[in-house]
Amino acid sequence: MDTFELTIWKGDWGLPSVDTECLQVLVYAKFNDIPLKINATSNPFNGNLPILKTNDGTFNETKDIIEYFRGKNYNTEQNLSRKECAKIMAYNTMLKEKLFPALQFIWWIDEKNVNELIRPWYCKTLPFPLNFYYPGKFERQARAMLETLYPVEDNISVIENKVYSEAQKCLTLLSTSLGDSVYFLGEEPTLLDAIVYSYLAPLLKAPLPNPALQNHLKACTNLMSYISRISERYFSNECCEYKTKENDQSIKKYAQNEFPNKRRNQFFAGFFATLVMATYAFSTGILEVPVKENEIANVPVEDALTCDE
């Protein structure tokens, strides 16, 4: 019996992996019920991920891994027409050219996302001392790619507008193509769905501080439903674990915020109640303040006469 061992980048945010290539292989394997032993890692020294180890050798390119699966008769595309197969190739190229640059910009160029989410996540996830090196390396790679795509632009805001514009058009086209269908090429998932999901799921699931493109994706409600449908069907454990983690964090945060306010409110409520009761007691004569005789003797004569009158 064939044994398949797949090493991938670890996941978060309800996803089994935060890496597009790793996610694509995982989803395709799920679609085809391929038995895999999964090794989730945060150590880049394992090489370019994903890595598939089999009885026939080791593969570390996504296209090679999927072709190997097909050779083992794990193939969701065997009944597709040539036109449908050509559509898969065309959409794959479009996503690489139009959406991938935007994802790289969001992950490694946008300062708010980098400083508040991405860099802290990788610094926490990567082992020491790699967490000091790899985030900077990934950022340099992203900048080099964008400089290649837009060599005449030196203003980062101009590049951002162009990248986001192309990505938004891509998302809108995907939404139009999907329509009300369950999957892109019919009622059963194919490689095209694995490719699309691998790009869209991280964009939708990551808690981005600057969610400009994410908001455009959320506006495409059929794409949101599409991503949720695949996540809940094939990665239900990851979804449940993340929801539980989020709920626990929300409860803890609420308790931390509520505790000092609760003690403060209790103090003021007690103080106010005591003040009201004391005022009532004085006004009704229930509580009297005794006056000593020597204090009366010390009252000035003028005051005593006034009192007598």
Secondary structure, 3 states (H helix, E strand, C coil): CCCCEEEEECCCCCCCCCCHHHHHHHHHHHHCCCCCEEEEECCHHHCCCCEEEECCEEECCHHHHHHHHHHCCCCCCCCCCHHHHHHHHHHHHHHHHHHHHHHHHHHHCCHHHHHHHHHHHHHHHCCCCHHHCHHHHHHHHHHHHHHHHCCCCCCHHHHHHHHHHHHHHHHHHHHHHHCCCCECCECCCCHHHHHHHHHHHHHHHCCCCCCHHHHHHHHCHHHHHHHHHHHHHHCHHHHHHHHHHHHHHHHHHHHHHHHHHHHHHHHHHHHHHHHHHHHHHHHHCCCCCCCCHHHHHCCCHHHHHHHHC
